[in-house]
Amino acid sequence: MNGDWLLRGRDGRLSVYLPVGDAVLCRAESGPGGPWQAARRVGGNQKLHPVLAVGQGVDGYAHLVAWRPTKPGESGLVHSTHFRPRLAALDWIPIGHPDKTGDRTGTPAVAVDAQGRAHVFVRNKGGGVSMLGQKEKGGWGPWRDLKGSDVQEEPAAVTGESGRVELYAAAPGRLLHWRQEEAGATPVLQEEIDAPVRPATLRALATSAQRTTLFYTDTSGDLCAWRPGNKPVTLLASAGPGPVSAVRCELDGHDCTLLAQRSASGRVAFAAYPTEQESAGAWWTESGPQLATDAEVSVAVDEEDEVVAATLSPTKGQLLLTRRKDEPGLALQAWQQV
């Protein structure tokens, strides 16, 4: 999955999304902090490829993007909107292909601007990035080529506090950053820097009124943070091979960034530090049981703005959840299967 798949809806309920076989499943709380409902299929009965991108707007609506097979050797992208966790999501709607026809070109990413318009990004057959955006009055605009070359599999899309959409992508030895110069505009390639990036480790987060931060693992195994206009900073050694999940939260009265990652030992590792103050340092603390090798980790804040973390295994279908205890620091409750 690309993006944070543990979300808090506009009604305060948490939900999770999971690609299983040829479908996407959703589980949601019956009420804020309450028991969880059984998994439901999202978007009707269309058969999908096992890849999913998730984005969420300030309105709390979830936007889901996946690939579906169209005919032998070809695929197309589809989009669904989920307005509230307890409601059924809209049916999957075809949104086309960055090259008009062909098979899958890469893992998509999706971000939602301040007006609630989804922006879908995906690598094209030329190795650059293409984008498709929703129109303000409904429907979708044309596919646009954002350029770039040799872009790797999974870009990271994010919406800044300004409401404008940004995109990060990696290429061999490089990082690229696109940003909308004004609301509704096509994102423009703003900066390209030399950086040794491990593929499929990008995760972006809005960290201040004007800036977003990209987290990635470099080829030496260090977790790094990059804000365009500055040089990347090494934060700490990565806990495991995949991308981190990241959320801003308040810890003991301080604006902090919390990172979570499946560690090499198979447990969940957490690290927190004052937002945009990487020089303060961070360290990993492991929590919970050993997980299946395909388990993914996501962090969010609940209806009371308290930290909640989840792990999900596609093969086992097992959802584990923990919340922060009502005490100083980042003490967590015992992990529970839901």
PLY file of the C-alpha trace (Angstrom):
ply
format ascii 1.0
element vertex 338
property float x
property float y
property float z
element edge 337
property int vertex1
property int vertex2
end_header
0.00 0.00 0.00
1.14 3.55 -0.73
0.17 6.15 1.86
-1.19 5.88 5.38
-4.01 3.33 5.42
-5.14 3.91 9.05
-7.42 6.96 8.86
-9.69 8.94 11.16
-12.91 9.83 9.38
-14.82 13.08 9.77
-17.09 11.33 12.28
-14.12 10.39 14.49
-14.21 6.70 13.62
-11.02 4.95 12.60
-10.87 2.80 9.49
-8.25 0.65 7.77
-7.88 -0.40 4.14
-6.27 -3.58 2.87
-5.81 -5.06 -0.63
-6.59 -8.79 -0.44
-6.54 -10.92 -3.57
-8.51 -9.10 -6.26
-10.33 -6.76 -3.84
-9.83 -3.93 -1.36
-11.32 -4.48 2.07
-12.22 -1.91 4.72
-12.73 -2.30 8.44
-14.06 0.51 10.60
-14.97 1.26 14.20
-18.67 1.06 15.05
-18.15 4.28 17.00
-15.15 6.37 18.06
-13.03 4.15 20.29
-15.62 1.38 20.01
-15.61 -2.17 18.65
-14.66 -2.82 15.04
-17.00 -4.02 12.33
-16.25 -6.98 10.07
-14.32 -6.32 6.87
-16.32 -5.11 3.85
-15.40 -5.04 0.18
-14.79 -1.54 -1.18
-16.16 -0.18 -4.43
-18.24 -3.03 -5.77
-17.23 -6.29 -7.39
-14.60 -5.16 -9.89
-11.47 -7.31 -9.82
-8.32 -5.38 -8.94
-4.60 -5.89 -8.94
-3.17 -6.16 -5.39
-1.94 -2.58 -5.08
-3.60 0.38 -3.37
-2.89 4.09 -2.87
-4.71 5.98 -0.11
-5.08 9.72 0.45
-7.27 11.85 2.69
-8.49 15.43 2.50
-9.14 17.91 5.30
-12.82 16.98 4.91
-11.94 13.51 6.18
-12.91 11.76 2.95
-10.69 8.88 1.88
-9.60 8.62 -1.76
-8.53 5.19 -2.98
-6.72 4.41 -6.23
-5.90 0.98 -7.64
-5.06 -0.77 -10.89
-7.55 -3.14 -12.50
-7.03 -5.56 -15.41
-8.86 -4.41 -18.55
-7.84 -7.03 -21.11
-4.91 -9.46 -21.44
-1.68 -7.55 -20.91
-3.38 -4.23 -20.17
-4.62 -2.40 -17.08
-6.25 0.86 -16.09
-6.46 2.95 -12.93
-9.66 3.23 -10.90
-10.70 5.62 -8.12
-13.20 5.42 -5.26
-14.22 7.89 -2.56
-15.18 6.80 0.94
-17.02 9.60 2.72
-17.56 8.03 6.14
-16.22 4.78 7.61
-19.67 3.33 8.33
-21.01 4.11 4.84
-20.25 2.09 1.74
-17.57 3.57 -0.51
-18.49 4.73 -4.00
-18.05 2.25 -6.85
-14.68 2.13 -8.57
-14.62 4.61 -11.46
-12.14 4.15 -14.34
-9.75 7.10 -14.63
-7.57 5.86 -17.46
-3.90 5.17 -18.03
-0.97 7.63 -18.12
-0.01 6.31 -21.58
-3.63 5.77 -22.74
-3.06 2.02 -23.06
-0.69 -0.59 -21.70
-0.05 -2.56 -18.54
0.70 -1.23 -15.07
3.51 1.34 -15.06
4.08 1.71 -11.32
2.49 2.10 -7.93
0.20 5.15 -7.82
0.12 7.85 -5.15
-2.78 10.14 -4.29
-3.10 13.44 -2.42
-6.16 15.66 -1.85
-6.02 19.45 -1.98
-7.82 21.96 0.24
-10.82 21.95 -2.11
-11.23 18.18 -1.79
-9.87 17.39 -5.26
-7.85 14.19 -5.60
-4.56 14.26 -7.51
-3.29 10.90 -8.76
0.39 10.40 -9.62
2.00 7.41 -11.30
5.13 6.61 -13.23
4.64 6.50 -17.02
6.27 4.23 -19.58
8.89 6.89 -20.31
10.13 6.73 -16.72
8.75 10.13 -15.74
5.67 11.00 -13.67
2.16 11.66 -14.94
-0.69 13.26 -12.99
-4.47 13.26 -13.20
-6.54 15.71 -11.15
-10.21 16.04 -10.29
-12.01 19.13 -11.56
-13.56 21.57 -9.10
-17.06 20.92 -10.46
-16.69 17.17 -10.88
-15.03 14.81 -13.31
-11.35 14.56 -14.14
-8.97 16.70 -16.13
-6.50 15.33 -18.69
-3.39 13.33 -17.90
-0.39 15.63 -17.62
3.26 14.68 -18.01
5.24 16.16 -15.11
8.58 15.05 -16.62
11.38 13.42 -14.68
13.39 10.36 -15.72
14.18 6.89 -14.35
11.65 7.42 -11.55
11.40 4.48 -9.19
8.32 2.48 -8.30
6.58 4.28 -5.40
6.35 8.10 -5.26
5.10 9.89 -2.14
2.29 12.43 -2.45
1.41 14.90 0.32
-0.75 17.97 0.87
0.89 20.84 2.71
-0.86 22.91 5.36
-1.35 25.49 2.58
-3.67 22.99 0.88
-1.37 22.67 -2.13
-0.27 19.26 -3.34
3.35 18.11 -3.50
5.05 15.00 -4.80
8.37 13.34 -4.05
9.97 10.62 -6.13
13.29 8.81 -6.21
15.51 7.96 -9.17
18.91 6.25 -9.08
21.08 8.54 -6.94
18.49 11.35 -6.93
15.44 12.79 -5.21
12.87 14.90 -7.05
10.25 17.30 -5.68
7.18 18.74 -7.44
4.88 21.37 -5.94
1.79 23.32 -6.95
2.60 27.01 -7.22
-1.06 27.87 -6.63
-4.26 25.98 -5.80
-5.49 23.89 -8.71
-2.31 24.34 -10.75
-0.30 21.50 -12.24
2.59 20.63 -9.90
5.97 21.78 -11.23
9.35 20.12 -10.73
10.93 22.47 -8.20
14.09 20.73 -7.06
16.30 17.75 -7.80
19.17 16.72 -5.52
21.77 13.99 -5.38
20.85 11.40 -2.77
21.42 7.63 -2.55
17.88 6.35 -1.94
16.71 2.83 -1.20
13.69 2.13 -3.45
10.16 1.99 -1.98
11.04 3.81 1.27
9.52 7.28 0.69
6.95 8.79 3.05
6.04 12.50 3.18
4.40 14.57 5.92
3.28 18.18 6.29
5.43 19.50 9.13
4.79 23.28 9.22
2.74 25.99 7.57
5.13 26.27 4.62
7.06 22.99 4.53
6.67 19.28 4.06
9.28 16.69 5.05
10.25 13.58 3.12
11.44 10.57 5.09
13.44 7.93 3.23
16.09 5.29 3.80
19.43 5.78 2.07
21.48 2.97 0.57
23.58 2.67 3.75
20.44 1.93 5.80
20.05 5.30 7.53
16.64 6.98 7.85
16.92 10.51 6.48
14.71 13.60 6.43
14.65 16.12 3.59
12.90 19.45 3.29
13.31 21.09 -0.11
15.66 24.04 -0.03
17.91 22.26 2.46
20.20 19.25 2.45
18.94 15.88 3.69
19.64 15.13 7.36
20.39 11.70 8.79
17.98 11.04 11.65
18.86 7.53 12.84
19.48 4.05 11.48
16.33 2.60 9.95
14.61 -0.03 12.08
13.67 -2.22 9.12
13.53 -2.43 5.33
10.26 -0.71 4.42
8.97 2.87 4.58
8.07 4.55 7.85
4.60 5.73 8.77
4.60 9.26 10.19
2.18 11.51 12.03
2.37 14.83 13.87
1.03 14.68 17.40
1.27 16.40 20.74
3.45 14.65 23.31
3.68 16.24 26.75
2.70 19.60 25.30
5.20 19.53 22.43
4.57 19.34 18.67
6.28 16.08 17.76
6.68 13.84 14.75
6.11 10.18 15.49
7.62 7.55 13.21
6.75 3.86 13.14
8.36 1.06 11.17
8.33 -2.72 11.13
11.72 -3.56 12.59
14.20 -6.16 11.41
13.24 -8.22 14.49
9.63 -8.34 13.28
8.14 -6.01 15.90
6.97 -2.40 15.58
9.56 0.27 16.32
8.59 3.82 17.32
10.66 7.01 17.42
9.56 10.57 18.19
11.26 13.95 18.11
10.27 17.66 18.08
8.86 18.41 14.64
11.49 19.71 12.18
14.17 19.51 14.89
16.05 16.46 13.69
19.16 17.71 15.51
17.40 16.87 18.80
17.89 13.20 17.95
15.58 10.21 18.02
15.83 6.56 18.96
13.75 3.47 18.34
11.67 1.69 20.97
10.16 -1.65 19.97
6.65 -2.67 20.94
4.19 -5.50 20.51
4.51 -9.09 19.28
6.49 -10.38 16.33
4.54 -9.85 13.12
4.10 -11.70 9.85
6.73 -10.85 7.28
4.19 -8.98 5.13
2.71 -6.95 8.01
2.50 -3.19 7.46
2.40 -0.44 10.09
0.44 2.81 10.18
0.04 5.55 12.80
-2.66 8.20 13.21
-4.40 10.24 15.89
-7.87 9.30 17.13
-10.96 11.38 17.90
-9.21 12.76 21.02
-6.00 13.52 19.08
-4.20 10.70 20.88
-1.75 8.42 19.12
-3.07 5.15 17.73
-1.05 2.58 15.79
-2.13 -0.44 13.76
-0.48 -3.37 12.01
-2.10 -5.36 9.25
-1.06 -8.59 7.56
-2.60 -9.30 4.12
-1.90 -13.04 4.35
-3.13 -13.50 7.89
-5.84 -10.85 7.72
-4.85 -9.89 11.25
-5.43 -6.34 12.52
-3.63 -5.35 15.72
-4.15 -1.99 17.43
-2.64 -0.01 20.27
-3.23 3.45 21.73
-1.16 5.77 23.84
-1.66 5.49 27.60
-2.86 8.51 29.56
0.54 9.20 31.07
3.69 11.16 30.17
5.86 10.04 27.28
4.95 7.55 24.61
3.80 4.65 26.73
1.44 2.40 24.78
-1.35 0.08 25.82
-1.07 -3.65 25.16
-1.62 -4.54 21.51
-5.09 -5.96 20.87
-6.40 -7.99 17.95
-9.59 -6.44 16.56
0 1
1 2
2 3
3 4
4 5
5 6
6 7
7 8
8 9
9 10
10 11
11 12
12 13
13 14
14 15
15 16
16 17
17 18
18 19
19 20
20 21
21 22
22 23
23 24
24 25
25 26
26 27
27 28
28 29
29 30
30 31
31 32
32 33
33 34
34 35
35 36
36 37
37 38
38 39
39 40
40 41
41 42
42 43
43 44
44 45
45 46
46 47
47 48
48 49
49 50
50 51
51 52
52 53
53 54
54 55
55 56
56 57
57 58
58 59
59 60
60 61
61 62
62 63
63 64
64 65
65 66
66 67
67 68
68 69
69 70
70 71
71 72
72 73
73 74
74 75
75 76
76 77
77 78
78 79
79 80
80 81
81 82
82 83
83 84
84 85
85 86
86 87
87 88
88 89
89 90
90 91
91 92
92 93
93 94
94 95
95 96
96 97
97 98
98 99
99 100
100 101
101 102
102 103
103 104
104 105
105 106
106 107
107 108
108 109
109 110
110 111
111 112
112 113
113 114
114 115
115 116
116 117
117 118
118 119
119 120
120 121
121 122
122 123
123 124
124 125
125 126
126 127
127 128
128 129
129 130
130 131
131 132
132 133
133 134
134 135
135 136
136 137
137 138
138 139
139 140
140 141
141 142
142 143
143 144
144 145
145 146
146 147
147 148
148 149
149 150
150 151
151 152
152 153
153 154
154 155
155 156
156 157
157 158
158 159
159 160
160 161
161 162
162 163
163 164
164 165
165 166
166 167
167 168
168 169
169 170
170 171
171 172
172 173
173 174
174 175
175 176
176 177
177 178
178 179
179 180
180 181
181 182
182 183
183 184
184 185
185 186
186 187
187 188
188 189
189 190
190 191
191 192
192 193
193 194
194 195
195 196
196 197
197 198
198 199
199 200
200 201
201 202
202 203
203 204
204 205
205 206
206 207
207 208
208 209
209 210
210 211
211 212
212 213
213 214
214 215
215 216
216 217
217 218
218 219
219 220
220 221
221 222
222 223
223 224
224 225
225 226
226 227
227 228
228 229
229 230
230 231
231 232
232 233
233 234
234 235
235 236
236 237
237 238
238 239
239 240
240 241
241 242
242 243
243 244
244 245
245 246
246 247
247 248
248 249
249 250
250 251
251 252
252 253
253 254
254 255
255 256
256 257
257 258
258 259
259 260
260 261
261 262
262 263
263 264
264 265
265 266
266 267
267 268
268 269
269 270
270 271
271 272
272 273
273 274
274 275
275 276
276 277
277 278
278 279
279 280
280 281
281 282
282 283
283 284
284 285
285 286
286 287
287 288
288 289
289 290
290 291
291 292
292 293
293 294
294 295
295 296
296 297
297 298
298 299
299 300
300 301
301 302
302 303
303 304
304 305
305 306
306 307
307 308
308 309
309 310
310 311
311 312
312 313
313 314
314 315
315 316
316 317
317 318
318 319
319 320
320 321
321 322
322 323
323 324
324 325
325 326
326 327
327 328
328 329
329 330
330 331
331 332
332 333
333 334
334 335
335 336
336 337
